Amino acid sequence: IFLSRAYARKKGRNNVTLDDLIHVITPKGRASVPDAVKAELLQRIRSFLMSSSLW
């Protein structure tokens, strides 16, 4: 929230789009999730897809 507010203040509230915020926030959000959690989630998704014949 703080990062998006700071960005909006810097650019001007009326000059910020959702795409701008996503571009700014996504790298920090991804970096905040531990690699082990990402790996486990990916494995669970793969297992689900394989068991559902969607893969």
C-alpha positions as CSV (number, residue, x, y, z in Angstrom):
1,I,0.0,0.0,0.0
2,F,2.8,2.4,0.9
3,L,4.6,1.8,-2.4
4,S,1.5,2.5,-4.4
5,R,0.6,5.7,-2.4
6,A,4.2,7.0,-2.8
7,Y,4.0,6.3,-6.6
8,A,0.6,8.0,-6.9
9,R,1.9,11.1,-5.0
10,K,5.0,11.2,-7.2
11,K,3.1,10.9,-10.5
12,G,-0.1,12.7,-9.5
13,R,-3.2,10.8,-8.5
14,N,-4.9,11.5,-11.8
15,N,-1.9,10.4,-13.9
16,V,-1.6,6.8,-12.5
17,T,-3.2,3.8,-14.1
18,L,-3.8,0.4,-12.8
19,D,-1.2,-0.9,-15.2
20,D,1.4,1.6,-13.8
21,L,0.7,0.3,-10.2
22,I,1.0,-3.3,-11.3
23,H,4.3,-2.6,-13.0
24,V,5.7,-0.9,-9.9
25,I,4.3,-3.3,-7.2
26,T,4.8,-6.7,-8.9
27,P,8.6,-7.0,-8.5
28,K,8.5,-6.2,-4.8
29,G,5.5,-8.6,-4.3
30,R,7.2,-11.4,-6.0
31,A,10.4,-10.9,-4.1
32,S,8.6,-11.0,-0.8
33,V,7.3,-14.5,-1.4
34,P,10.0,-17.1,-0.4
35,D,11.3,-19.4,-3.1
36,A,10.1,-22.5,-1.2
37,V,6.5,-21.2,-1.2
38,K,6.7,-20.5,-4.9
39,A,8.1,-24.0,-5.6
40,E,5.4,-25.7,-3.5
41,L,2.6,-23.7,-5.2
42,L,4.0,-24.6,-8.6
43,Q,4.1,-28.3,-7.6
44,R,0.5,-28.2,-6.3
45,I,-0.7,-26.6,-9.5
46,R,1.1,-29.2,-11.6
47,S,-0.4,-32.0,-9.5
48,F,-3.8,-30.5,-9.9
49,L,-3.5,-30.2,-13.6
50,M,-2.2,-33.7,-14.0
51,S,-5.0,-35.2,-11.9
52,S,-7.6,-33.2,-13.7
53,S,-6.3,-34.1,-17.2
54,L,-5.9,-30.4,-18.0
55,W,-2.2,-30.6,-18.6
